[in-house]
């Protein structure tokens, strides 16, 4: 997978995740729209977000972190 394909895959996953309903709106419509109690609807939405994230990184290798990059991340320059 090229860097561009990876970036597109991750961007698409993030766009799908951001389209999920916020908790306050979900609470207002879950019973009427999905015939679910709020807690159940929230749990299902959470599981869906985890699934979206897992699918986005499936087959992607973890990037190597060099000592220099690690030092920068720790605030040591």
Buried (B, 14 or more C-beta within 10 A) or exposed (E): EEEEEBEEBBEEBEEBBEEBBEBEEBBEEBEEEEEBEBEEBBEBBEEEBEEBBEEBEEEEEEEEEEEEEEEEEEEEE
